[in-house]
Amino acid sequence: MIQAYVLIEAEPTRVQDLIKELPGIELEGSVIKQIHAVTGRYDLIAFVEGPDLQSLGN
């Protein structure tokens, strides 16, 4: 299992909704395990797990 952090830019009005909606979403074998709001250039950081590096990139 490969793990990665993904930095996400979002509309400020959508940040709270995305924190609730994104955990558990599966995309091509990768799963969003956690998501947190952050300050600075990006609005969210997601912790993602996938079977391999290619599936994380997709």
N, C-alpha and C positions, 0 to 999 in steps of 0.2 A: 504494500500500500504506500503510495506517495502522498505527501501532505504539502500544502502550499497556502500562503496568504495572498489574497487578491485585494488590491486597492480599488475602490469604486467611487466614482463621482456621481452624485445624484442631485436632483432638484431639492432644495431645502425643505420644501413642503412635503416631500415623499419619504424623507429619511425614517421617520417613525413607522410608517407603513411598511417599508422595506425590511426593517428590523424584525417585524412580525412575520412577513411573507416569505422571506428567503431561506431561513433555516429548514433543512430537510429536502429542499429541491434537488432532484437528481438530473444531471445533464450528461448524457453519453457515458454513464458509468461513474461519474464523479458526483459527490454529494457535498452540499454546503452544510457543514457541521455547526458552525457558529457565525454570528455576524455582530459587529459592534460599531457604534458611532465613534468617529474620531474627529479631531480638529485639524485644521491646516488645509493643504491642497485637496485632499480627498475627504469624503464624507463618511465612508464606511470601510471597514476591513472585514473580509470574509475568510474563514478558515475552511479549506476545502480538502477533501480526501478523494483520491482516485486510484485505480488499479495501476496506472502507469503515467509517465510524463505526457505522452501524446493525448490521452483522454483529459488530462488537466488543461491542456492548451486549447482543446475544443470547447 
